[in-house]
Amino acid sequence: IITERNALRDAYRQANNDWYHCQRAIRAQKQLKYDEEKAARDAEKLAWAKAREEEEAKKIPYEEEMALCDYLADYLTRTYLVDAAEEKKKREAEAAEKKRAAEGVVAVRDEDNPFANFKPAKKGGDDEVFLQMGKGKSKRNRNKSGKAGGKAAKSKAAFTLSVDSFEQFGLLGLTPPTSADAVENSVTELRERKVWYSTQERGAVKTAQEIRKDNEKYVAKIQAGKGGGSGGKGGSGGNKKGGGKQEVVLGPGSGSAPPPGQGGA
């Protein structure tokens, strides 16, 4: 019996050792495969980074920032410095002129048309038609006060600018306009900032992408600091309802670009 027991024990130990040896071999094989794949990924990542650096070197320095200056300046000009109705009317007139030119129709100006101020009108019977000069009598408007109030409300309309526009001004190191009177000055600053970026060498100042990453890290650090502590009934910085006011945090990179004339050209 003892001999049989010892034989079974030795067989179990041998099988157990073989299983562990097999598991070690499998883990070693997996590790080798992982190391090979990791080396291939690292090599691919380095090649991609090198190709990107070469592609960036071919581009104009601060091309994105100059395009952003143009976009903001054009947006402010179209929205606040140019009459939208006049622009729409002008575009429609140009489109109609092109259409007439394509169809071979010659447009007659009002000063050359003898019937420019005439329009057909009915008088008496239904079959009697004559030409009326001018606009004729207009209906009396009894709601003058409401019309005047609407114009006054339109003239006193608040100046608005989106949060994204504020962030874009911060990426350029400029202060966004806070009123309609400051729009023209902001457009001038944007044009000057574009010229300033065109004179900077690559790496002289932070790009908009670098400033954006710095802002994200700064906001994440602030939020992590607020969420780490606990105080009061509502936690760190919390109110009784469990929610606080949302805050817009501008990182240290928002105004990192120096004004024109102070940066190294």
Backbone hydrogen bonds in HBPLUS format (Angstrom, degrees):
<---DONOR---> <-ACCEPTOR-->    atom                        ^
c    i                          cat <-CA-CA->   ^        H-A-AA   ^      H-
h    n   atom  resd res      DA  || num        DHA   H-A  angle D-A-AA Bond
n    s   type  num  typ     dist DA aas  dist angle  dist       angle   num
A0005-ARG N   A0001-ILE O   2.85 MM   4  6.11 154.9  1.91 148.5 155.9     1
A0006-ASN N   A0002-ILE O   2.88 MM   4  6.12 162.8  1.91 153.4 157.2     2
A0007-ALA N   A0003-THR O   2.98 MM   4  6.17 152.3  2.06 142.9 150.8     3
A0008-LEU N   A0004-GLU O   2.98 MM   4  6.26 158.1  2.03 149.1 154.3     4
A0009-ARG N   A0005-ARG O   2.93 MM   4  6.18 157.7  1.99 150.0 156.6     5
A0010-ASP N   A0006-ASN O   2.89 MM   4  6.09 162.5  1.92 149.3 153.8     6
A0011-ALA N   A0007-ALA O   2.98 MM   4  6.15 155.7  2.04 145.1 152.1     7
A0012-TYR N   A0008-LEU O   2.91 MM   4  6.15 154.4  1.98 146.4 153.4     8
A0013-ARG N   A0009-ARG O   2.93 MM   4  6.17 164.2  1.96 152.9 157.2     9
A0014-GLN N   A0010-ASP O   2.92 MM   4  6.09 157.6  1.97 146.2 152.6    10
A0015-ALA N   A0011-ALA O   2.93 MM   4  6.16 161.0  1.96 148.0 153.0    11
A0016-ASN N   A0012-TYR O   2.79 MM   4  5.98 158.7  1.83 152.0 158.7    12
A0017-ASN N   A0013-ARG O   2.88 MM   4  6.05 159.4  1.92 148.9 154.1    13
A0018-ASP N   A0014-GLN O   2.93 MM   4  6.14 155.9  1.99 145.4 152.5    14
A0019-TRP N   A0015-ALA O   2.95 MM   4  6.21 152.6  2.02 145.2 152.4    15
A0020-TYR N   A0016-ASN O   3.07 MM   4  6.34 162.5  2.10 151.0 154.8    16
A0021-HIS N   A0017-ASN O   2.88 MM   4  6.10 157.2  1.93 149.7 156.4    17
A0022-CYS N   A0018-ASP O   2.92 MM   4  6.15 152.4  2.00 145.2 152.7    18
A0023-GLN N   A0019-TRP O   2.92 MM   4  6.24 157.1  1.97 149.9 156.1    19
A0024-ARG N   A0020-TYR O   2.93 MM   4  6.17 158.7  1.97 149.7 155.2    20
A0025-ALA N   A0021-HIS O   2.98 MM   4  6.20 153.4  2.05 144.3 151.6    21
A0026-ILE N   A0022-CYS O   2.90 MM   4  6.19 154.3  1.96 149.4 156.5    22
A0027-ARG N   A0023-GLN O   2.93 MM   4  6.16 163.7  1.95 152.1 156.1    23
A0028-ALA N   A0024-ARG O   2.91 MM   4  6.05 156.3  1.96 145.4 152.3    24
A0029-GLN N   A0025-ALA O   2.92 MM   4  6.11 152.8  2.00 143.1 150.6    25
A0030-LYS N   A0026-ILE O   2.89 MM   4  6.17 158.4  1.94 150.1 156.1    26
A0031-GLN N   A0027-ARG O   2.86 MM   4  6.07 154.8  1.93 146.5 153.7    27
A0032-LEU N   A0028-ALA O   2.96 MM   4  6.19 156.4  2.01 146.1 152.0    28
A0033-LYS N   A0029-GLN O   2.98 MM   4  6.24 158.2  2.03 147.8 153.8    29
A0034-TYR N   A0030-LYS O   2.81 MM   4  6.04 154.4  1.87 147.7 155.3    30
A0035-ASP N   A0031-GLN O   2.86 MM   4  6.06 159.1  1.91 149.6 155.1    31
A0036-GLU N   A0032-LEU O   2.99 MM   4  6.22 156.6  2.05 146.3 152.5    32
A0037-GLU N   A0033-LYS O   2.97 MM   4  6.21 162.0  2.00 148.7 153.5    33
A0038-LYS N   A0034-TYR O   2.82 MM   4  5.97 157.2  1.87 149.8 156.7    34
A0039-ALA N   A0035-ASP O   2.90 MM   4  6.06 156.9  1.95 145.0 151.2    35
A0040-ALA N   A0036-GLU O   2.98 MM   4  6.23 154.4  2.04 144.8 151.9    36
A0041-ARG N   A0037-GLU O   2.86 MM   4  6.13 155.7  1.92 147.7 154.5    37
A0042-ASP N   A0038-LYS O   2.84 MM   4  6.04 161.8  1.87 151.6 156.6    38
A0043-ALA N   A0039-ALA O   2.93 MM   4  6.10 156.8  1.99 144.9 151.4    39
A0044-GLU N   A0040-ALA O   2.92 MM   4  6.13 155.6  1.99 145.0 152.0    40
A0045-LYS N   A0041-ARG O   2.80 MM   4  6.02 153.9  1.87 148.1 155.8    41
A0046-LEU N   A0042-ASP O   2.90 MM   4  6.11 157.5  1.95 147.7 153.4    42
A0047-ALA N   A0043-ALA O   2.95 MM   4  6.15 157.1  2.00 145.3 151.8    43
A0048-TRP N   A0044-GLU O   2.90 MM   4  6.10 154.8  1.96 145.2 152.2    44
A0049-ALA N   A0045-LYS O   2.88 MM   4  6.09 158.8  1.92 148.0 153.9    45
A0050-LYS N   A0046-LEU O   2.88 MM   4  6.06 156.3  1.93 147.1 153.7    46
A0051-ALA N   A0047-ALA O   2.90 MM   4  6.11 159.5  1.95 146.4 152.2    47
A0052-ARG N   A0048-TRP O   2.88 MM   4  6.08 151.7  1.96 145.1 153.3    48
A0053-GLU N   A0049-ALA O   2.90 MM   4  6.13 155.1  1.97 145.4 152.1    49
A0054-GLU N   A0050-LYS O   2.95 MM   4  6.22 157.0  2.01 148.9 155.1    50
A0055-GLU N   A0051-ALA O   2.92 MM   4  6.14 151.1  2.01 142.3 150.5    51
A0056-GLU N   A0052-ARG O   2.78 MM   4  6.02 157.5  1.83 151.1 157.4    52
A0057-ALA N   A0053-GLU O   2.88 MM   4  6.04 145.8  2.00 141.7 151.2    53
A0058-LYS N   A0054-GLU O   3.27 MM   4  6.53 133.9  2.49 135.5 145.7    54
A0058-LYS N   A0055-GLU O   3.19 MM   3  5.28 133.9  2.41  95.7 107.7    55
A0059-LYS N   A0056-GLU O   3.13 MM   3  5.21 137.4  2.32  97.6 109.3    56
A0066-MET N   A0062-TYR O   3.14 MM   4  6.34 157.7  2.19 143.5 149.1    57
A0067-ALA N   A0063-GLU O   3.00 MM   4  6.21 155.6  2.06 146.8 153.7    58
A0068-LEU N   A0064-GLU O   2.92 MM   4  6.15 148.0  2.03 144.5 153.6    59
A0069-CYS N   A0065-GLU O   2.99 MM   4  6.29 147.3  2.10 143.3 151.7    60
A0070-ASP N   A0066-MET O   3.08 MM   4  6.41 159.0  2.13 147.2 151.9    61
A0071-TYR N   A0067-ALA O   2.94 MM   4  6.17 157.3  1.99 146.3 152.8    62
A0072-LEU N   A0068-LEU O   3.01 MM   4  6.18 170.8  2.02 152.0 153.6    63
A0073-ALA N   A0069-CYS O   3.01 MM   4  6.09 163.5  2.04 149.5 154.7    64
A0074-ASP N   A0070-ASP O   2.92 MM   4  6.01 163.5  1.95 149.5 154.3    65
A0075-TYR N   A0071-TYR O   2.89 MM   4  6.04 156.9  1.95 147.6 154.8    66
A0076-LEU N   A0072-LEU O   2.97 MM   4  6.14 168.1  1.99 152.0 154.5    67
A0077-THR N   A0073-ALA O   2.98 MM   4  6.09 155.4  2.04 144.3 151.8    68
A0078-ARG N   A0074-ASP O   2.88 MM   4  6.03 168.4  1.90 152.5 155.3    69
A0079-THR N   A0075-TYR O   2.96 MM   4  6.00 154.9  2.02 146.8 154.2    70
A0080-TYR N   A0076-LEU O   2.92 MM   4  5.71 164.4  1.95 146.0 150.2    71
A0081-LEU N   A0077-THR O   3.07 MM   4  4.72 138.9  2.25 116.4 127.8    72
A0082-VAL N   A0077-THR O   2.99 MM   5  6.09 119.1  2.38 167.4 175.6    73
A0087-GLU N   A0083-ASP O   3.01 MM   4  6.26 158.3  2.06 151.3 157.8    74
A0088-LYS N   A0084-ALA O   2.91 MM   4  6.12 157.6  1.96 148.7 154.6    75
A0089-LYS N   A0085-ALA O   2.91 MM   4  6.11 159.8  1.95 148.9 154.6    76
A0090-LYS N   A0086-GLU O   2.88 MM   4  6.03 154.0  1.95 145.5 152.9    77
A0091-ARG N   A0087-GLU O   2.94 MM   4  6.18 158.5  1.99 147.9 153.4    78
A0092-GLU N   A0088-LYS O   2.93 MM   4  6.15 160.2  1.97 149.4 154.9    79
A0093-ALA N   A0089-LYS O   2.94 MM   4  6.13 154.1  2.01 144.6 151.8    80
A0094-GLU N   A0090-LYS O   2.95 MM   4  6.20 158.5  2.00 148.8 154.4    81
A0095-ALA N   A0091-ARG O   2.90 MM   4  6.13 156.8  1.95 148.3 154.9    82
A0096-ALA N   A0092-GLU O   2.91 MM   4  6.11 157.3  1.96 146.8 153.0    83
A0097-GLU N   A0093-ALA O   2.90 MM   4  6.09 152.0  1.98 145.2 153.3    84
A0098-LYS N   A0094-GLU O   2.97 MM   4  6.21 156.9  2.03 147.5 153.1    85
A0099-LYS N   A0095-ALA O   2.97 MM   4  6.21 152.9  2.05 144.1 151.8    86
A0100-ARG N   A0096-ALA O   2.93 MM   4  6.17 159.2  1.97 149.0 154.0    87
A0101-ALA N   A0097-GLU O   2.94 MM   4  6.12 155.7  2.00 145.6 152.7    88
A0102-ALA N   A0098-LYS O   2.92 MM   4  6.14 149.1  2.02 143.2 151.4    89
A0103-GLU N   A0099-LYS O   3.02 MM   4  6.26 146.1  2.14 143.6 152.6    90
A0104-GLY N   A0100-ARG O   2.91 MM   4  5.97 114.0  2.36 137.8 154.0    91
A0105-VAL N   A0100-ARG O   2.86 MM   5  4.94 153.1  1.93 148.8 148.5    92
A0104-GLY N   A0101-ALA O   3.34 MM   3  5.05 148.6  2.45  91.0 100.0    93
A0112-ASP N   A0109-ARG O   3.14 MM   3  5.32 139.0  2.32 100.6 111.9    94
A0113-ASN N   A0110-ASP O   3.26 MM   3  5.10 149.5  2.36  96.0 104.8    95
A0116-ALA N   A0113-ASN O   3.34 MM   3  5.33 147.3  2.46 116.5 112.4    96
A0118-PHE N   A0115-PHE O   3.40 MM   3  5.19 166.5  2.42 100.3 103.7    97
A0134-GLY N   A0117-ASN O   2.80 MM  17  5.37 154.3  1.87 152.0 160.8    98
A0119-LYS N   A0132-GLN O   2.96 MM  13  5.39 142.6  2.10 139.0 150.7    99
A0132-GLN N   A0119-LYS O   2.88 MM  13  5.39 170.6  1.89 152.2 155.2   100
A0121-ALA N   A0130-PHE O   2.95 MM   9  5.68 153.7  2.02 168.8 176.2   101
A0130-PHE N   A0121-ALA O   3.07 MM   9  5.68 165.5  2.09 162.1 166.7   102
A0147-LYS N   A0143-ASN O   3.24 MM   4  6.50 155.6  2.30 143.9 150.4   103
A0148-ALA N   A0144-LYS O   2.85 MM   4  6.09 163.3  1.88 154.5 159.0   104
A0149-GLY N   A0145-SER O   2.85 MM   4  6.02 152.7  1.93 142.0 150.4   105
A0150-GLY N   A0146-GLY O   2.91 MM   4  6.14 147.3  2.02 140.7 149.3   106
A0151-LYS N   A0147-LYS O   3.03 MM   4  6.36 155.8  2.09 148.4 154.2   107
A0152-ALA N   A0148-ALA O   2.91 MM   4  6.17 158.8  1.96 149.6 155.7   108
A0153-ALA N   A0149-GLY O   2.87 MM   4  6.07 156.7  1.93 146.6 153.1   109
A0154-LYS N   A0150-GLY O   2.88 MM   4  6.09 149.7  1.98 142.4 151.1   110
A0155-SER N   A0151-LYS O   2.86 MM   4  6.10 154.4  1.93 149.1 155.9   111
A0156-LYS N   A0152-ALA O   2.99 MM   4  6.17 139.6  2.16 140.9 151.5   112
A0157-ALA N   A0154-LYS O   3.27 MM   3  5.15 159.5  2.31 105.8 106.1   113
A0166-PHE N   A0162-SER O   3.23 MM   4  6.64 151.9  2.31 143.7 151.0   114
A0167-GLU N   A0163-VAL O   3.00 MM   4  6.34 157.7  2.05 150.0 155.8   115
A0168-GLN N   A0164-ASP O   2.90 MM   4  6.17 153.4  1.97 146.9 154.5   116
A0169-PHE N   A0165-SER O   2.97 MM   4  6.22 155.2  2.03 149.4 155.3   117
A0170-GLY N   A0166-PHE O   3.02 MM   4  6.32 151.4  2.10 144.0 152.2   118
A0171-LEU N   A0167-GLU O   2.95 MM   4  6.31 145.1  2.07 146.6 156.0   119
A0172-LEU N   A0168-GLN O   3.29 MM   4  6.56 137.8  2.48 137.9 147.8   120
A0172-LEU N   A0169-PHE O   3.13 MM   3  5.20 131.3  2.38  96.5 109.4   121
A0174-LEU N   A0169-PHE O   2.96 MM   5  5.19 168.7  1.97 151.9 148.4   122
A0173-GLY N   A0170-GLY O   3.05 MM   3  4.90 152.8  2.13  97.7 106.3   123
A0182-ALA N   A0179-SER O   3.15 MM   3  5.48 144.7  2.28 104.6 114.1   124
A0183-VAL N   A0180-ALA O   3.37 MM   3  5.39 164.3  2.39 103.0 107.5   125
A0186-SER N   A0182-ALA O   3.07 MM   4  6.26 152.1  2.15 144.6 152.6   126
A0187-VAL N   A0183-VAL O   2.91 MM   4  6.21 154.3  1.98 155.6 162.4   127
A0188-THR N   A0184-GLU O   3.10 MM   4  6.39 155.5  2.16 145.1 151.3   128
A0189-GLU N   A0185-ASN O   2.98 MM   4  6.27 155.1  2.05 146.4 153.1   129
A0190-LEU N   A0186-SER O   2.91 MM   4  6.15 151.6  1.99 147.0 154.7   130
A0191-ARG N   A0187-VAL O   3.03 MM   4  6.31 156.5  2.09 148.7 154.2   131
A0192-GLU N   A0188-THR O   3.00 MM   4  6.26 158.8  2.04 148.6 154.6   132
A0193-ARG N   A0189-GLU O   2.79 MM   4  5.98 150.6  1.87 145.2 153.9   133
A0194-LYS N   A0190-LEU O   3.02 MM   4  6.22 148.7  2.12 144.3 151.7   134
A0195-VAL N   A0191-ARG O   3.23 MM   4  6.55 159.4  2.28 145.2 149.8   135
A0196-TRP N   A0192-GLU O   2.90 MM   4  6.17 152.9  1.98 145.6 154.0   136
A0197-TYR N   A0193-ARG O   2.88 MM   4  6.13 155.0  1.94 147.7 153.4   137
A0198-SER N   A0194-LYS O   3.06 MM   4  6.32 147.8  2.17 144.7 153.5   138
A0199-THR N   A0196-TRP O   3.16 MM   3  5.41 149.2  2.26 103.2 112.2   139
A0200-GLN N   A0197-TYR O   3.19 MM   3  5.31 163.4  2.22 107.7 112.8   140
A0204-ALA N   A0201-GLU O   3.09 MM   3  5.53 159.6  2.14 136.9 134.9   141
A0211-ILE N   A0207-THR O   3.01 MM   4  6.30 160.0  2.05 151.9 157.4   142
A0212-ARG N   A0208-ALA O   2.91 MM   4  6.06 152.6  1.99 142.9 150.6   143
A0213-LYS N   A0209-GLN O   3.04 MM   4  6.30 155.4  2.10 145.2 151.0   144
A0214-ASP N   A0210-GLU O   3.00 MM   4  6.25 158.2  2.05 148.0 154.0   145
A0215-ASN N   A0211-ILE O   2.95 MM   4  6.18 154.6  2.01 147.5 154.3   146
A0216-GLU N   A0212-ARG O   3.00 MM   4  6.27 154.9  2.07 146.3 153.0   147
A0217-LYS N   A0213-LYS O   3.01 MM   4  6.27 159.2  2.05 150.9 155.9   148
A0218-TYR N   A0214-ASP O   2.92 MM   4  6.11 156.1  1.98 146.1 153.2   149
A0219-VAL N   A0215-ASN O   2.89 MM   4  6.10 161.3  1.92 152.6 156.8   150
A0220-ALA N   A0216-GLU O   2.94 MM   4  6.09 160.5  1.98 147.0 152.7   151
A0221-LYS N   A0217-LYS O   2.92 MM   4  6.10 150.9  2.01 144.8 152.6   152
A0222-ILE N   A0218-TYR O   3.00 MM   4  6.27 156.3  2.06 147.1 153.2   153
A0223-GLN N   A0219-VAL O   2.89 MM   4  6.12 166.2  1.91 154.6 158.3   154
A0224-ALA N   A0220-ALA O   2.91 MM   4  6.00 152.6  1.98 141.9 149.8   155
A0225-GLY N   A0221-LYS O   2.98 MM   4  6.16 150.8  2.07 143.3 151.0   156
A0226-LYS N   A0222-ILE O   3.01 MM   4  6.32 149.3  2.11 147.0 155.2   157
A0227-GLY N   A0223-GLN O   2.95 MM   4  6.10 153.0  2.02 146.0 153.4   158
A0228-GLY N   A0224-ALA O   3.09 MM   4  6.06 127.8  2.37 138.5 149.5   159
A0242-GLY N   A0239-ASN O   3.09 MM   3  5.40 158.0  2.14 107.6 114.6   160
A0254-SER N   A0251-GLY O   3.17 MM   3  5.66 170.4  2.18 117.9 120.2   161
A0256-SER N   A0253-GLY O   3.32 MM   3  4.74 166.1  2.34 103.9 100.7   162
A0262-GLN N   A0259-PRO O   3.12 MM   3  5.90 165.1  2.15 147.3 148.5   163
